[in-house]
Amino acid sequence: MVTAGLLDVLPEGSSVHLEGQRGFTLDARNPLLPPFIDPIIFCAGIHDGCQPGTRMSLNAASSGSDMPGTASIDGQTFPIGLGSETEGSALIRFTSSFLVPAFTGLTNLSVFTPFTFSGLLHTPDFANGNGERFSLVGNGTVRVDLTWVSQGVTSGWDFQRARYDFESAGAVPEPTTIVLVGSGIAGCLLRRRRHIRS
């Protein structure tokens, strides 16, 4: 489970940082995100501005040598690449979309929408060929920053940034806490029943 981190996408570059269970981390600069996030291509101001009411994809994915960086899990830290005795490999996939808002006079606007995340991490094979494979899952919220631009009769939304922030998993009460709360509720009910009888 990925419990924290972000993918930050700007027109000039991107970065990803993930954290999770078993000491998992993944860091990469400028991962290639084929087929590229649609707003970067289509939300291009006066040329191809996003049309209000259109649903735009926010899907992003990267893997292998397109995602240079490092990963850690279970105390091992290794470079990410195509996978070998010395480097691991990874796949990240973010899935989301948003409805392009109408222009209401505000020239700068942020749209928030949920995303789901899935991925794979493969540790290096090392000399003995014992690489491990881990499935990655998570979710969170994307913030898309847009700017309204106009030139003559042509206008539209211009993409500024997309930032995917993970939501941490909710805290699970310890078994002793559950037992204590349950005992307290049972005690209150028993006391109320005795009070009603007398």
Summary of the structure (lengths in Angstrom):
residues: 198
radius of gyration: 23.6
end to end distance: 53.1
largest distance: 83.5
contacts: 591
relative contact order: 0.19
helix: 19%
strand: 50%
